[in-house]
Amino acid sequence: MTQHLSMPIEAADRAVANRRKRSAAQRSEMWYAYLFILPMVIGYIAFLLGPIITSFYMSLTDWSLVKESTFIGLANYRKLMFHDPVFWDTAWNTLYFTICLVPLNIMMTLGLALLMQKAIPGISFFRTAIFTPVVTSIVVWAVVWKYILATDNGVLNIVLRMFGIEGHAWLYDMKLAIPVIVVVTLLKGLGMNMVIFIAALQDVPKMYYEAARIDGSSPWQTFRNVTLPLISPSIFLVTIITMIGSLKVFGQIFVMTDGGPGTSTYVFVYYIYQQAYKIFQFGYASSIAFVLFFIILALTILQWFGRKKWVHYED
């Protein structure tokens, strides 16, 4: 009888010992996991979180290279909101650029993806040709287009004169400067979004198209009711990254117009550069940078919550 009672007790002891061994192994794995992610955490703190906190503090000072830094609270933010008309011109130019670029980019890249997904002879050449500008340096791309759009000896105006059409000062017209930069940016960025849309279109199961064909749907009805809902997560992704990229535009404006004529192509990042590295007002430049940061954050959050109404089949 005593022997029968001792057996469950020994089994329980072995189970407790096994749990302790497993717990020790789990703790060991946990510490190894922390050890592996430690470099990433250190890099994040040193190169991202630290500079962000430092920049925010800088935005609360009047720090420049010619005098010592002084804490001035929210004075920089009050200045840009109520006493700096160039800031509002800059905000409008950035908004104008974004409103023009994002819808055009999405419509053109989706249209190109619908054409380029078809397996026809020579399609790889066209895909490569459209994608090539994506891997080209933005500075090189902007310099080439600056020569193409030059007023007197630009390629575009020379071609127009061959047909008896008077050329235009494309980069020196205050009304045309932003649209011209939009076109140049659009042509450079088509390839990346087109590739994303091609991948999304090729991932749509063919049985849905077959069912739509049997039901007698027209091509437009099939596109609207089958294709668009199924690729809506990719449209959402493209919208987010294109919008953020357009709000941070800088290189092409710096090379092609240098913010001009006047302030007609001042955008946020260019104005930050101008305040920090031409006027050396690092504190004020930091405050503009944080305004841009909060605008991007707010728009991204807005789109994230708004996606529930039009993005379908999210995993």
C-alpha positions in Angstrom: 0.0 0.0 0.0 2.8 2.4 0.9 4.6 1.5 -2.4 1.4 2.3 -4.4 1.1 5.8 -2.6 4.8 6.6 -3.2 4.5 6.2 -7.0 2.2 9.2 -7.7 4.4 11.3 -5.4 7.5 10.4 -7.4 5.6 11.2 -10.7 4.6 14.6 -9.3 8.2 15.3 -8.3 9.5 14.4 -11.7 6.8 16.6 -13.3 7.9 19.5 -11.1 11.5 18.9 -11.9 10.7 18.8 -15.7 8.8 22.1 -15.4 11.8 23.6 -13.6 14.1 22.4 -16.4 11.8 23.7 -19.1 11.5 27.1 -17.2 15.3 27.3 -17.0 15.6 26.5 -20.7 12.9 29.1 -21.5 14.7 31.7 -19.4 17.9 30.9 -21.1 16.3 31.3 -24.6 14.7 34.5 -23.4 18.1 36.0 -22.5 19.6 34.8 -25.8 16.7 36.6 -27.6 17.4 39.8 -25.6 21.1 39.4 -26.5 20.3 39.1 -30.2 18.0 42.1 -30.3 20.3 44.3 -28.1 22.3 45.7 -31.0 19.1 46.7 -32.7 17.8 48.4 -29.6 21.1 50.2 -29.0 21.1 51.4 -32.7 17.5 52.5 -32.4 18.2 54.5 -29.3 21.5 56.0 -30.6 20.5 56.8 -34.1 16.8 57.3 -34.1 15.2 57.9 -30.7 18.1 60.0 -29.4 18.2 62.3 -32.4 14.4 62.7 -32.4 14.4 63.7 -28.7 17.4 66.0 -29.3 15.7 67.6 -32.3 12.6 68.2 -30.3 14.6 70.0 -27.6 16.4 72.0 -30.3 12.9 73.1 -31.6 12.4 74.7 -28.2 15.6 76.8 -28.4 16.9 79.6 -30.6 20.1 77.7 -31.3 22.2 78.9 -34.2 25.9 78.6 -35.1 26.6 82.2 -34.2 25.4 82.3 -30.6 24.7 80.0 -27.6 21.5 78.0 -27.4 18.8 79.5 -25.3 15.6 77.8 -24.2 12.6 79.8 -25.6 9.7 77.3 -25.1 7.2 77.3 -27.9 8.3 80.6 -29.4 9.5 79.0 -32.6 6.1 77.3 -33.1 4.3 80.6 -32.4 6.6 82.3 -35.0 5.9 79.8 -37.8 2.2 79.8 -37.1 1.5 83.6 -36.7 4.6 85.5 -38.0 6.1 83.6 -40.9 4.2 84.0 -44.2 6.8 81.9 -46.0 5.9 78.9 -43.8 2.3 79.0 -45.0 3.5 79.4 -48.6 5.6 76.3 -48.0 2.7 74.4 -46.4 0.5 75.2 -49.4 3.2 74.3 -51.9 3.7 70.9 -50.2 0.0 70.3 -50.1 -0.4 71.3 -53.7 2.5 69.0 -54.7 1.0 66.1 -52.8 -2.6 66.6 -54.1 -1.3 66.6 -57.7 1.2 63.7 -57.4 -0.6 61.0 -55.3 -3.8 60.5 -57.4 -1.9 60.8 -60.7 0.7 58.3 -59.5 -1.9 55.7 -58.3 -4.0 56.0 -61.5 -1.0 55.8 -63.8 0.8 53.0 -62.0 -2.4 50.9 -61.7 -3.1 51.4 -65.4 0.5 50.5 -66.3 0.3 47.4 -64.1 -2.9 46.3 -65.8 -1.1 46.5 -69.2 2.2 45.1 -68.0 0.8 42.0 -66.2 -0.1 40.5 -69.6 2.3 37.9 -70.9 3.1 39.3 -74.4 6.4 39.3 -76.3 8.8 42.1 -75.3 6.9 42.9 -72.1 10.0 42.5 -70.0 11.7 45.3 -71.9 8.9 47.8 -71.2 8.8 46.7 -67.5 12.6 47.3 -67.2 12.3 50.6 -69.1 9.7 51.9 -66.7 11.5 50.6 -63.6 14.9 52.0 -64.5 14.3 55.5 -63.2 13.6 54.1 -59.8 17.2 52.9 -59.4 18.5 56.2 -60.9 19.9 58.8 -58.4 17.4 61.6 -57.9 20.1 64.1 -58.4 21.1 62.7 -61.8 17.4 62.4 -62.8 16.8 66.1 -61.8 20.0 67.3 -63.6 18.9 65.6 -66.8 15.4 67.1 -66.6 16.8 70.5 -65.8 18.7 70.4 -69.1 15.6 69.0 -70.9 13.4 71.8 -69.6 16.0 74.7 -70.0 14.5 77.8 -71.4 16.8 78.6 -74.3 18.6 75.4 -75.2 16.4 72.8 -73.5 15.6 69.7 -75.5 11.9 70.2 -75.1 11.8 73.8 -76.3 14.1 72.9 -79.3 11.7 70.2 -80.3 8.7 72.5 -79.9 10.4 75.2 -82.1 10.9 72.5 -84.8 7.1 72.3 -85.0 6.7 76.1 -84.9 5.6 76.2 -81.3 7.1 78.8 -79.0 8.8 77.2 -76.0 8.2 78.2 -72.4 10.3 79.0 -69.3 9.1 75.8 -67.6 11.2 76.2 -64.4 10.9 80.0 -64.1 7.1 80.3 -64.3 5.6 80.6 -60.8 2.4 78.8 -61.9 4.1 76.0 -63.8 7.1 75.2 -61.5 5.2 72.9 -59.1 3.3 71.0 -61.9 6.6 70.5 -63.8 8.2 69.1 -60.7 5.2 66.9 -60.2 5.6 65.4 -63.7 9.4 64.9 -63.2 8.7 63.1 -59.9 5.9 61.1 -61.3 8.0 59.7 -64.2 10.7 58.7 -61.8 8.5 56.9 -59.3 6.2 55.0 -61.7 8.2 51.8 -61.6 8.1 50.9 -57.9 4.3 51.3 -57.5 3.7 49.5 -60.8 5.7 46.5 -59.6 3.6 46.4 -56.4 0.4 46.5 -58.4 1.6 43.8 -60.8 2.3 41.5 -57.8 -1.1 42.3 -56.4 -2.9 41.7 -59.7 -1.1 38.4 -60.3 -2.2 37.3 -56.8 -5.9 37.6 -57.5 -7.4 34.0 -57.9 -8.5 33.4 -61.5 -11.7 31.6 -60.3 -13.2 35.0 -59.4 -12.7 36.3 -63.0 -14.2 33.0 -64.3 -17.2 33.4 -62.0 -17.7 37.1 -63.1 -17.4 36.0 -66.8 -20.1 33.3 -66.3 -22.3 35.9 -64.6 -22.0 38.1 -67.7 -20.0 41.0 -66.1 -18.5 43.6 -68.4 -14.8 44.3 -68.1 -15.5 47.5 -66.1 -17.8 45.7 -63.7 -15.2 42.9 -63.3 -12.5 45.5 -62.6 -14.7 47.5 -60.1 -16.3 44.6 -58.3 -13.5 42.0 -58.4 -10.1 43.5 -59.1 -10.3 46.7 -57.0 -11.6 45.1 -53.8 -9.0 42.3 -54.0 -6.1 44.6 -54.5 -7.3 47.3 -52.1 -4.6 46.4 -49.5 -2.0 47.2 -52.1 -3.7 50.4 -53.1 -3.7 51.4 -49.4 0.0 50.6 -49.1 0.9 52.6 -52.3 -1.2 55.5 -51.1 0.6 55.7 -47.8 4.2 55.4 -49.1 3.5 57.8 -52.0 1.9 60.4 -49.8 4.8 60.3 -47.3 7.3 60.4 -50.1 5.6 63.5 -51.6 5.5 65.3 -48.3 9.3 64.8 -48.0 10.2 65.8 -51.6 13.5 67.7 -51.7 16.2 66.6 -54.2 14.5 67.5 -57.4 13.4 70.9 -56.1 16.9 71.6 -54.8 18.5 70.8 -58.1 15.9 72.1 -60.6 14.5 75.3 -59.0 16.4 75.9 -55.7 13.0 76.8 -54.3 12.3 79.4 -56.9 11.1 81.4 -58.7 10.5 83.4 -55.5 9.2 80.9 -53.0 6.9 79.2 -55.5 8.6 75.7 -55.0 9.4 76.0 -51.3 8.3 72.7 -49.7 8.8 71.6 -46.1 12.1 69.8 -46.4 13.6 72.5 -48.6 12.5 75.2 -46.1 14.1 73.1 -43.3 17.3 72.9 -45.3 17.2 76.6 -46.0 16.7 77.6 -42.4 19.3 75.2 -41.0 22.1 75.3 -43.6 21.7 78.7 -45.2 20.5 80.9 -42.3 21.8 78.5 -39.5 18.7 78.7 -37.5 18.7 75.2 -36.3 16.1 75.7 -33.6 13.6 77.1 -36.0 14.4 74.5 -38.6 13.8 71.8 -36.0 10.4 73.2 -35.2 9.4 73.1 -38.9 10.7 69.5 -39.0 8.4 68.6 -36.1 5.4 70.2 -37.8 6.1 68.1 -40.8 6.5 65.0 -38.6 3.1 65.6 -36.9 1.4 66.2 -40.3 2.7 62.9 -41.7 1.7 61.2 -38.5 -1.8 62.6 -38.5 -2.4 61.8 -42.1 -1.1 58.3 -41.7 -3.3 57.7 -38.6 -6.3 59.1 -40.5 -5.8 56.8 -43.5 -5.2 53.8 -41.1 -8.5 54.2 -39.5 -10.3 55.2 -42.7 -9.1 52.1 -44.5 -11.8 50.0 -42.8 -14.3 51.6 -45.2 -12.6 50.7 -48.4 -9.8 48.2 -47.8 -10.9 44.5 -48.0 -9.4 41.1 -47.4 -6.6 42.2 -45.1 -4.8 39.3 -43.5 
